[in-house]
Amino acid sequence: MIQKIPVAILGATGTVGQKFVRLLANHPWLEIKALAASASSAGRVYGDVVKWRETVALPAGVAGMVVRECAPPLSGQIVFSALDADVAGPIEQEFARSGAYVVTNTRTHRMDRDVPLLIPEVNASHLALIDGQRKGRGWAGAILANPNCSTAALALALAPLHQAFGLTRLFVSTMQAVSGAGYPGVASLDILGNVIPHIAGEEEKIERESRKILGTWQHDEVLPAEFAVSAHTNRVAVVDGHMMTVSAGFSRRVSIEDAVRALREFRPPASIVELPSTPSPCVEVDGRTDRPQPRLDIDRGGGMAVTVGRLRPCPILDLRLVLLGHNTVRGAAGQGIQIGELLVAEGRVKREGGGERPS
Ligand SMILES: NC(=O)c1ccc[n+]([C@@H]2O[C@H](COP(=O)([O-])OP(=O)(O)OC[C@H]3O[C@@H](n4cnc5c(N)ncnc54)[C@H](OP(=O)(O)O)[C@@H]3O)[C@@H](O)[C@H]2O)c1
C-alpha cells in the first residue's frame, strides 16, 4: 500500500476548513493527520466542536480527532491554513520557520514580493519564489498563497485571453455568495431578498492580485501585468458561487470566435494536468444565453472548473462575458489542495523515507 503524505489544517472548524476536510477525506496522495483551530475549540473532539455544514456526512476518520492549538509542531509537512485573517500572519510564519510548507487562504502574505500567489494552471512557474523566500527569511519551510476567492475564478478565466490577446483594461462587477463571508457570515435579515453593494477590501484585492497572478516571471521575480482594473463587488443571496460580469479591452484585435477558441483550447502544462485536483477542462465555455448560473453550474469539474458564458462584443471595451467559480473549492480549499499536490509533484515535499510520489 502506498504511504500518503501527512497534512495539517489550521482553521479546520470554519467554512474553508470544513471544505478541506471534505475534499481531503479520500485524497489519493494526501492524508489529514492534524486539525487545529482557536483556543476555544482546541482540546475538544472535532465531531463535537465543528458546526458541520457540508452536504456529505462528516468523514469518520476525522470525526474523532482531537482539535489542536495552531502552533508547531503538528504532523504534516504541508499545512493548509484557513485561519481568520486577523490572526493568521504570525501563526503561519511560525509554521514556515519550523519547516512546514504553509498553503494559506488568507490575505496576509498574498502580496509579499517573495510569496507566490498561485493558480497552478496559470502560473506554476511562480512557485520558484519560495527559494528566495526561504533563503531571505532563513526559514526551513515556506508560505505559498491562494488568491482571494473571486480573483481565483476571474484570473483563471482571463488567463487564456490575456495570453492570446494581451489584456489592457478590465471592468468587473461581482455577485458573491454568502459562504464567502465564512460562518455564520452575513446575518440572514441583512441578505435575504437583498444585495449589499460592498465587501470590505475585496475590490482592492481583485485589482492587485489579478495583476500579480497574470504577471511575468523575470530575473527571479514576478513583474505584475500592466492592465488597468476597475472592480465593483456585491454580496448576493446565493449560498455558494461567485458570479462576475466582465468587460475587457485587449492590445490585439479579438473576435468572439477567436475568444471562444482561446478559452476552449487553453491547456495547462502537462505536469499540472496530471495533478489529482486539476479539472479537465479547467475553463468551460457554455454557449447557452442564460448560463452560467450558480445553482446549476457551480459543481462543474468538482467545483474546480470556471464556467464562462455570454461572450459578446462590448461597445466600450472589446469583449463582454459572464463567469462563475466555486468560492470555497476553486477559490479556497480545492485550489489549496492542488497547490499541495504541486509541491509533491515538484519533489519539494516527499514521503517519509523518500521513494516515488504516490500515484
Ligand atoms: N469563505 C470563503 O469562500 C473564502 C474563500 C477564500 C478565502 N477565504 C479566507 O479563508 C480564511 C477562512 O475563512 P472562512 O470563511 O473559513 O472563515 P470562518 O468560517 O470564520 O473560520 C475561521 C477559522 O479560524 C479559526 N480561528 C479564529 N480565531 C482564531 C485564533 N485566534 N486562533 C486560531 N484559530 C482561529 C476558527 O476556529 P474556531 O472555530 O475555533 O473559532 C475557524 O476555524 C479567511 O482568511 C478568509 O478570508 C475564505
The ligand as an ORCA input file, in Angstrom:
! r2SCAN-3c Opt
* xyz 0 1
  N     -15.245     31.555      2.747
  C     -14.654     31.671      1.552
  O     -15.281     31.499      0.480
  C     -13.190     32.018      1.490
  C     -12.573     31.921      0.242
  C     -11.207     32.249      0.124
  C     -10.510     32.635      1.239
  N     -11.131     32.724      2.445
  C     -10.296     33.096      3.605
  O     -10.063     31.893      4.345
  C      -9.974     32.201      5.747
  C     -11.035     31.390      6.494
  O     -12.316     31.784      6.013
  P     -13.652     31.072      6.488
  O     -14.695     31.608      5.590
  O     -13.455     29.608      6.610
  O     -13.808     31.699      7.983
  P     -14.573     31.117      9.254
  O     -15.689     30.219      8.837
  O     -14.896     32.282     10.104
  O     -13.452     30.212     10.006
  C     -12.356     30.798     10.693
  C     -11.456     29.720     11.302
  O     -10.384     30.391     12.001
  C     -10.282     29.874     13.337
  N      -9.829     30.919     14.265
  C     -10.450     32.086     14.586
  N      -9.704     32.766     15.501
  C      -8.618     32.002     15.760
  C      -7.485     32.166     16.620
  N      -7.314     33.237     17.405
  N      -6.548     31.177     16.617
  C      -6.682     30.074     15.840
  N      -7.754     29.866     15.026
  C      -8.690     30.824     14.977
  C     -11.715     29.431     13.676
  O     -11.670     28.477     14.740
  P     -12.845     28.360     15.858
  O     -13.992     27.645     15.193
  O     -12.220     27.561     16.927
  O     -13.203     29.759     16.267
  C     -12.147     28.824     12.346
  O     -11.649     27.518     12.228
  C     -10.159     33.716      5.876
  O      -8.911     34.316      5.922
  C     -10.896     34.074      4.590
  O     -10.666     35.398      4.197
  C     -12.438     32.417      2.597
*
